[in-house]
Amino acid sequence: MLIMPKPITDFWWLLCSQLLVLRDQWYWYLVQASFVPVSMLIFLWLLTGRHDPSVMPVFVIGSLVSGLSFGGMLSLGQELGGMKDQNAFEHYAALPISKPAFVAAIATRGMLLALPSAIVMLTIGVAAFQMTVTAPMIVIMVISAYALAGFGAIIGFVSPNAQVSSLVTQILQTIILNFGPVYITMTDLPTALRWIARLWPTTYSAEALRQAAQQQPLAELSIPVGILLGFVVASLIIVPMRLSWRHR
């Protein structure tokens, strides 16, 4: 009989418990994560895309990243803020589990909620705008979803309550999508915004996905993908070890 290491066992049971909670609500998360990106894509097509179809792949990637951000960062950050208000962390703190396993399960839940909207956007891109989906794009989507979910987990852990968590995630969501290189490229931004954009995982997600869609060499993807992995490591390993999940 195969005996799994305790951290992996903890992660598995925690993830199962999170997914059981979502069994009756998952479709609302899909609607939330897909509605705004799809609406934005339609608006951009009406505004620009139908006159210049060459810009649509950039907009599709932007909407894809937007969906990952809604499903991962925004939803998860607000959910963790709500859990803190309900003193749910006190329950988990009393269990014989490691904090990294708990945060990894939470982030994996966020990743799984974020991916369906990304698949919707890719389907639209392929069917309506003849985009080509490459294997690196799928890998980057998963890494990006983890990075954004981890980013949302950090916000949820740090925020003192659900109200602050909701405000912070909504403000950051607006900043990183509308003032970052998500629907536009980095070269289109003013210099000051370029420097600020380097702080957000969405910047590197959009850059890596655009390069992968253009079938750039894997070496070109190494920098943005490496930075995304850095966000994952920081959120899932380093930050949980330095945070207290007990409500004070």
GIBEL-V143304 format. One record per helix or strand. SS is the DSSP state (H for helix, E for strand). FROM is the first residue (numbers start at 1). TO is the last residue. If there is no record, write none. Layout:
SS;FROM;TO / SS;FROM;TO
//
This chain:
H;6;21 / H;26;49 / H;53;85 / H;88;93 / H;99;129 / H;135;158 / H;162;178 / H;186;188 / H;191;197 / H;201;213 / H;218;242
//
